[in-house]
């Protein structure tokens, strides 16, 4: 079976310019399909609840590379990091975290229009979402974006677990209204038909959303977040939590580094292996607690949230 370690296609100047101008680029045929096929069974079991992988019960589709071998291998050995670095023209890329988004067949669950920037405890622009479908998707089931929206400073109040427990400050606007966005003639809306092996690179400031799933099968997508050269820690209480990393360890102004943020690719050939990346979590949970969480509607909501 073929498992490419360099992108199957060159990352062109047009790709790099699309990142600059539009804040999103669709890279065709980056990965051998075998990479995607190797991850699909585990992701399907997470989505339908038929498998147990030792993941966080409150975040059932996040940090999968810690316990699931095919996903761990994809993060560390595939051309994921190189492709992202070349698009952003970054000299290096580090792993942030992975996440599964799963919409069941014929689902009408929609995702609010949003950008990711206020969810991450950092400043800088090189923290893209790498959106990778695990099977072919139609335009209707693909991520939809507003190209160029990354040029607008819109620090809205994100729906992170931390933010949900807080009162929204007056200087943090709510999520944008979809009807108003679509009624604005200045906005252009783009989505794609995508095949296995394709990948979207989405700027953290780019407005995007996801509609329901019109297919009669699950829509599964892997979203991998990475750090480029300009990223520095800048934690806020409404940011997402990161398993194993407290805000105390995110020193303001320092670049992310260390075993939880391994180097995936660098222009000078350096990269980390998975030797020191965690193979689990700092705590454990009883079977009863895990079952209670898995039966909760929040479990299903988290899997369908965002994109």
N, C-alpha and C positions, 0 to 999 in steps of 0.2 A: 504494500500500500504506500501511496505517495504522501509525504508530509513535508512540504516545503518550509525552509527556514529563512528564505529571502522572498520578498514579494514576487509574485508571478509576473507582474508588470512593473514597468518603471513608474515612479511617481514623477509626473511631469511638471513643468513650469505652470501649465494651465491648472493643474490640481492645486498647486501652491497659491496661485492667484485667486482661485475660487475661495480658498480658506480666508484670504485677506479681504476679498471684496464681499463675499456672500456669507461668510461665517459657517459654511457647510460645504462638504464635497463628498460625492459618491464615488468611491473607488471600486472599480469593477475587477473581479477575478484576482483578488489579493492572495487568497488561500486555496490550497487544494481542497476539494470537497471532502476528502477524508478527514480533515481537521474537524469540520462541522459535524460530520456523521458520527465521529467518535464521542462528541459531547451530547448529542441529541437524546440518547436513551436516559441518561441521568437527569437531564433537565426536564424531560417529560415526566419522570417519576416524581420530581420535586413539585411540578405543576399539579399533577392529579393526586398527589398524596400517597402514591403507592410505594414509595421508597423512603428509607431512613438513612440519612447521610451525616448525622451528627452536627447539623448546622444550627445556628441560633434559632430557637423557636419563635422569637419575636421578629426575626428578619430571615424568613425561610429561604429566600433566594439570593442572599448576599454572602460574600466571603466564601464562595464555593471552592475556590482554588486551595483552601486550607484542608479540605477533606476529600475532594473528588479528583482522582488521579488524571483523568482525561482533560479536565479544565485546567488543572495545575500545569500539565504539560503544555497545553495551548498557550497559556500566559508566558511561560518561560522559554519555550522553544520555537514557537511560530513567529512569522514576520510581523506580528502585531505592533511591537514597539518600533521597529524600523520604519514601517509604513507611516505611523503617526508622527515620528520625528521628522521624516522627510517632508511631509505635508506642512508641518509647522515651521520647518527649517530650524529645528532645535538640535543642538549638539548631543543631547542625551535625552532619554526618556526613562522615568521610573514608574513602577506599578503603584497605583493608588488603591483601587478595589474593584471587584467584579460584582455583577448583579444580574439576575434573571428577571425578565418581564414576561408574563404569561397571561394571555387572554383566552378564555375557553371558547369553544365553538359557538358561533352565533351570539356572541356577547354584545350587549349594547353599552358596556362600561366605557366611558370616555375619560380622557385625561385633560385636566385644565391646561390652557395655554400658559407656558412658563418658560423661564430660562433657569439654568442650573447654578448660576454664579453665586447666589446668596446662600446656597446650601453648603458650599465648600469652605472650610476654615483657612482660606488662603487668599492672597492677592496675586494678580498676574492673569494672563489670558491663556497660557498653555496648559490647560487642564480640560481637554476635550472629553466628550462622551463618544466612545467608539461603539457604534450600534451595529450588531452583527446578527442578521436573521439566521435562524437554524433550519429554515426551509424556504423555498421561494415564497415571496409575498407580492401581492398585487399593490397597485397604487393606493387603493382604498384602505388596505391594511398596513401600509407603511407609515413610518414617522412622517409628519407634515411640518414644514418649517417656513419661516418668513425670512428669505435671504436679505442680508443687510441689516437685520434687526439688532445684530451684535454691536452696531455703532451707537445705540441708544442706551443711556444709563438708566436702567429701570430696576431699582433694588427692591422688588416686591417681596412680600412676606411669604416665604415658601412653606410647603406643607410637610416639613420635616417633623419627626416625632418630638423633638425639643420645642419647635415653634408651636406645635399644637397644645403644649402645656403652658404657653405664655400668652400674654395679652399683646396684640399687635400694636407697636408704637405708631404714633401719628405720622412719623416721617417715612414709614414703610408702607407703600400702597398695596392694595389687594391685587390678586391676580387680574390680568386684563380680561375684559369682557369679549367673548368670541364674536358676538354680533357686531360690536364696534370695530374690531380688528378687520372683519371681512367687509364692512361697509366703507372702510378707508381706502380710497383709490390709490394711495401711495403704496399699499401693501401688496406684495406678490407672494403667492402661495405655491410651494413646490413639494412634490413627493415623487417616489420612484417605484418602478417594478424592480425587484431585486432577486438575485439568484444566490444559492449557497456559494460562499466564497467571496461575496461582495461585502463592503463595509462602508458605513457612513462615518465621517469625522465631523462632529458637531461642536462648534465653538461654545464655551460655557455661557456666553451672553446671548446666544441666538435663541429667539423665541420658537418654541416647538410644542406639538401636542400629538396625541394619538386618539383616533376614533375607536369605535367598537370593532369587533372582529366579525366580518361578514362570511368567513369561510366555515365549512363544516368540520374543520380540524382545529386543534389548538394553534394559536400563534405564539411561537416561542422566539425570543430574541435575547441575546447576550449583550449586555452593556458593560464595557470595560473602561474605567477611568484611569488616566495616566497623567503624570506630571512632566512638564518640559522645563526648559532652562530658566524661565522668568518667575517660577512659582516660589513664593515665600509664605511661611506660616502667618496667619492673622486670624486666630480663633475668635468667634463670637458665640454667645450662649444659645443662639437659635440655629447654629449650624448642625449638621448631622454628626452623630457620634461615630467614632471609628473603633472597632473592636480591638482592644489591647493597647490603645493610645489615648491617654488623657489629654485634656487641654493644657495641663501643666507641662507636658512634654513638647507641645507645639510652641517653641520659643519664637516670639514675635520677630519677624524679619529673617529668620533662618530658613535655609532651603531644606525641604524634606529629604531625609536620608536614613540609613540604618536598615536592619533586617526586615522590617515591615513595609519598607518602600524600596524594594530591590531594583537595581539598575537592569533594565531590559535590553537596552541598546545604547551605544555611544559611537560617535564618529571615529574615535580612536581605537575602536575594537574592544573596549572593556565591556563586560556585562557580568551580572551575578548569576550564580546557579540558585537552585531552590533549597540549598543545604540549610540555610538559617531561616528560611521563611516558615512561619508557624504551621504546624500540622494539627490544628485544633484551636481551642479557646481557653481562656484563663479560668473559666468556671464550667460547671456541668449542671444538668437539670434532671430532676426525677422524671421517670416515665409518665407519671400522672400529670405533672406540670406540662410536659410536652404535649400530651394528648389534649389537655384542656385548652392550650393555646391553639393547637391545630384545628380544634372544633370551632374556635372563635371566628366570627365574621371578619375580624381584623386580619387574621392570617390570609384569607382569600383577598381582602382588599389590598394588602401589601404586595401580593404577587401581581396584581393587576394595575398597581399605581404607576404613575409616571408614564413610561413609554414601553 
